[in-house]
Each structure stands twice: as C-alpha cells, then as structure tokens.
C-alpha cells in the first residue's frame, strides 16, 4: 500500500499546504511567499509569489522522514480551528 493514507497537497486557490494522514488533515505554512516573505492566504492581495526553497525543503524532509502523521497531530492539537475528520 503506497503512502499508507498519508499525503501532501498544495491547495492552489487557498495558497496553502494540506497535510493528510488517514481521516485527519491540517493546513501547514505555504511554500509560496511574496517578496517580503509573507504568505498570501486565499491570494487576496494579488502580489506575485515566489517559491520559498527552505519551506519546500523542510516539507520534503518531513515527507522523507515519515513525519506527516506527527505533524498533523501536532498542528491539530495546538490549533484553535481544525478540519473535520474525512473532510478531504
């Protein structure tokens, strides 16, 4: 079974990363930022965005080290708003 219910997705319209593990999911920091290093959630400001290599590498490292389940659990436990189970 490839992936074992774990996935990393970039939600283009929200400009954010979605981490999924089985029925649980959480949003993570965007890998795209503007020239000032700020995220643009929902692309509301309309400024050009650039790939932040450090964030991309950290996300890739998280995937390679099988850290997605732990990251989803950590984000969900510290966030005041969580995504419902089975939403994605």
N, C-alpha and C positions, 0 to 999 in steps of 0.2 A: 504494500500500500504506500504510494508515494505521497509524501507530505504529511501524512497522519493527521489530517484535519487542520493543518496549520498553513496560513497564507499571509502574504504581504501584498497589499494593493495600494495603488495611488488613485485616489478619487479626484479626477480632473476638475469637476465642477466645484468641489469643496476645497481643492488645492491642499489636501491633507493625506496622510498615510493612514491606512486602515490595517490594523493587525488583527488576525483571526486565529483563534485556537478552539477547535470543536464548536460548541454553541456560544462561546464567549467572544466578544470583539471589543476593541478600543481604538480610539484615534491616537495617533502619535504626531510628533512635530513634522511639519512639511519639509521636504528636501529642497524646496524652491523658496528663495528669499529675494527681496528687492536689493537695490544697491546699498542700502543701509543695514542689511542683514535682518530685516523684519519680514515676518510672514504676512501673507495677504489672504486670510481665510475667506473663502467664497469669492475670491477675485474681485472684491468690491472697490478697491482703489484704482484698478486699471493700470498699474505700473508694470513695466517689464520685470520678469522674474528670472533668476539665474539659479542653476543647479549649485547647491552648496555641497562641495565634494566631501567635507568632513562628515556631514549628516548622512550622506549616501553611504560612505564607508562604514559608519557606525551601524547603520541599518543592515548592510550586507554582512558585517561581522556578527550582529545579533542573529541573523538567519543561519550563518555558517556554524555558529556555536550552539544552535538549537535553543536560543534564548527567548524566542517569541512567546511560549506559554508563560514563562515567568514575568515577562514584560507586560503581557495582557493582564495578568493577575495583579501586578503592582500598580498599574495605571488605574484599574477598576477599583482597587482598594483605597486609593488616595484621591480619586476624582469625586466631585460632588454631583456630577451628571454622568451616568453610564448608559451604554447602549443595551437595549433589551436583548435577552438571550434569543438566538435564532433570527435576529433582525437582518443580518447579512448572510 
